[in-house]
Amino acid sequence: MQDKDLIWEEVSTEHLIRDEWIDFRKTAFRMPDGRVFQPYYSYSRRNYAVIVASDEKGDYICVRQFRQGIRKVTTEFPAGAIETRDGEDPEQAALHAAQRELREETGYVSDDWRLLLTIPSSPTISDNDAWLFEARNCRLEKEQDLDEMEFIQIRKHSARELEEMIETGRFPQAVHALAWMLARKKNG
């Protein structure tokens, strides 16, 4: 079987919600065997950057905040939306967003950045990408500069603590856990 034999053909799409934050769609697809399946719900949203940030002592800079989807306060890495301007290189836009989000959410900055991976964040229902970065030797430059909807506490953790949190489900962002594993692997 070839890939073309697996493709779903879009028959129709209705945009249920479409604004600057999300495009939530209801779509009908023709399956490879000719049947039409509907409704299939999916959405578009902005790409985002995740930052595995460590300070000059080797501790990892995390944030704690309420996550509406699971109705819990979580520990995770700094992250945020990528705002791309027309004609801007996507990797540069992602790096700028990662630098901005680290600075705004934590007050930390770094001169040592590395792209770990760009990956679809949830390819079953969404078409956005997560850009995973590592920032090393971060230093505190200023106070947090949070958006009006952000209520974030900064926490530092050792590598051992993060490993334990991930293994016990206390670091519940899957893409963030992937970023952690890639950073650890690339650092040997």
Disulfide bonds with the S-S distance in Angstrom:
none
